[in-house]
């Protein structure tokens, strides 16, 4: 991952990051909403990030897209609650995935560098994020819509 300020971020890179992180979920939602409406409802979960809530040096486009996705979630929830469709977002902190290895060289270094940035002092595990997504999709979250569920080990609390 290359860290760049706005001054070093070419417009085509900015556009690509928005295309993936905001336009992708928009297009997915447009594709599934008619089927969900016809079926009587359902739930959409957008995967945002803790960086949709806080800024991070050298990551202006990523932070902006994840903040935009959280707001898209809220607007869609307002539009489609009458259709029986709940729309929420899920904002993970840093998680032990291949992406962390690519960023830090190996998982040991990722844990050493990124773990302490979270109040719990560690990276999240993929199963912890999956469990949160299952919760959002389940009847246990039937009174949640337009919400962003932070599963970030306390990252934004610091």
C-alpha positions in Angstrom: 0.0 0.0 0.0 1.3 3.4 -1.0 0.6 6.2 1.4 -0.1 9.5 -0.3 -1.5 12.9 0.6 -4.0 14.5 -1.6 -1.2 16.4 -3.4 0.5 13.1 -4.4 -2.7 11.2 -5.2 -3.4 11.2 -9.0 -7.1 11.8 -9.9 -7.3 8.4 -11.6 -6.2 6.6 -8.4 -8.8 8.6 -6.5 -11.4 7.6 -9.0 -10.4 4.0 -8.9 -10.6 3.8 -5.1 -14.1 5.4 -5.2 -15.2 3.0 -8.0 -14.3 0.0 -5.9 -15.3 1.2 -2.4 -18.4 3.2 -3.1 -19.6 2.6 -6.7 -19.2 -1.2 -6.2 -21.6 -1.4 -3.2 -24.0 1.1 -5.0 -24.1 -1.2 -8.1 -24.5 -4.3 -6.0 -27.4 -2.7 -4.1 -29.1 -1.6 -7.3 -28.9 -5.2 -8.6 -30.3 -6.9 -5.5 -32.9 -4.3 -4.3 -35.6 -5.1 -6.8 -35.4 -8.8 -6.0 -35.4 -8.1 -2.3 -38.4 -5.8 -2.6 -40.3 -8.4 -4.7 -39.4 -11.0 -2.1 -40.8 -8.9 0.8 -37.6 -7.7 2.4 -34.1 -8.7 3.5 -30.9 -7.2 4.7 -27.9 -5.5 3.0 -24.5 -5.3 4.8 -21.9 -2.9 3.5 -18.4 -3.5 4.6 -16.9 -0.1 5.7 -14.0 0.4 8.0 -13.0 2.1 11.3 -11.3 4.5 8.9 -14.7 5.7 7.8 -14.9 7.3 11.3 -11.3 8.7 11.7 -8.7 10.0 9.4 -5.4 8.3 8.7 -2.3 10.0 7.3 -1.6 9.1 3.7 -5.0 7.5 3.2 -7.4 10.3 2.2 -9.2 8.4 -0.5 -9.7 5.2 1.5 -11.0 7.2 4.5 -13.3 9.3 2.3 -14.8 6.2 0.6 -15.5 4.4 3.8 -17.1 7.5 5.3 -19.2 7.8 2.1 -20.2 4.1 2.4 -21.4 4.6 6.0 -23.6 7.5 4.8 -24.8 5.6 1.8 -25.9 2.9 4.2 -27.9 5.4 6.3 -29.6 6.9 3.2 -30.5 3.5 1.8 -31.9 2.4 5.2 -34.2 5.4 5.2 -35.3 4.8 1.6 -35.9 1.0 2.0 -37.3 0.5 5.5 -40.8 0.7 4.1 -39.9 -2.2 1.8 -38.9 -4.4 4.8 -35.2 -4.0 3.9 -32.6 -3.3 6.6 -29.3 -1.8 5.5 -26.4 -1.6 7.9 -22.6 -1.3 7.6 -19.9 -3.2 9.4 -16.6 -1.4 10.2 -13.8 -3.7 11.1 -10.5 -2.7 12.6 -7.3 -4.2 11.3 -7.8 -8.0 10.8 -5.4 -10.8 10.4 -5.7 -11.3 6.7 -3.4 -11.6 3.6 -3.8 -7.8 3.2 -2.0 -7.3 6.5 0.8 -9.5 5.3 1.1 -7.5 2.1 1.2 -4.3 4.0 3.7 -5.4 6.7 5.7 -8.2 5.2 4.5 -10.9 7.6 1.8 -11.4 10.2 4.3 -11.1 13.1 5.3 -7.6 12.0 1.6 -6.7 11.3 0.7 -7.8 14.9 3.7 -5.8 16.3 2.9 -2.6 14.3 -0.9 -2.5 14.1 -2.0 -4.5 17.2 -1.1 -1.8 19.7 -3.2 0.8 17.8 -6.3 -1.0 19.1 -7.3 -0.8 22.8 -7.4 -4.6 23.0 -3.8 -4.6 21.9 -4.2 -7.0 19.0 -5.5 -7.5 15.5 -9.0 -8.8 14.9 -9.6 -12.4 13.7 -11.6 -13.1 10.5 -14.1 -15.1 12.5 -14.8 -12.1 14.7 -15.8 -10.1 11.7 -17.8 -12.9 10.2 -19.7 -13.4 13.5 -20.6 -9.7 13.4 -21.9 -10.0 9.8 -24.0 -13.0 10.7 -25.4 -11.1 13.6 -26.4 -8.1 11.3 -28.0 -10.5 8.9 -29.9 -12.4 11.6 -33.2 -11.9 13.4 -31.2 -10.8 16.5 -30.5 -7.5 14.7 -34.1 -7.1 13.5 -34.3 -3.6 15.1 -31.1 -2.4 13.5 -31.1 -0.4 10.3 -29.0 2.5 9.2 -26.4 1.6 11.8 -22.6 1.1 11.5 -21.4 -1.8 13.7 -17.8 -1.1 14.7 -15.8 -4.3 15.4 -12.5 -2.5 15.8 -10.9 -3.6 19.1 -11.4 -0.1 20.4 -9.4 1.6 17.6 -11.5 4.7 17.3 -12.0 5.0 21.1 -8.4 6.2 21.4 
